[in-house]
Amino acid sequence: MPDTEDNQTHYPQQSVQKKGLGFPIMRMVGLLSLATGSCVDYVTGAYQGKGSGETSLFAQLIGNLGKQDLLLADRYYLH
């Protein structure tokens, strides 16, 4: 993503990179419809820090799933 002050504030770069030499990093988790190929919903978060992991981001999306919906995910989400 662009290296702007606002992006650096909300999505800081990796701590091992020297300031000014890296780019901000954002995590994104989304729900995609296999029937239509559309994005149902998505959430974004910082690369590191409390509540920024993929499972935490997915927890914000789980309310979008209906009773009859089928979720297809990789083994990362088998916790």
Long-range contacts (C-beta under 8 A, 24 or more apart in sequence): 1-25, 1-26, 10-46, 11-46, 11-47, 12-46, 12-47, 12-48, 13-47, 14-47, 14-48, 15-48, 27-52, 27-53, 27-54, 27-57, 28-57, 29-54, 29-57, 29-58, 29-61, 30-61, 31-61, 31-64, 31-65, 34-72, 40-64, 55-79
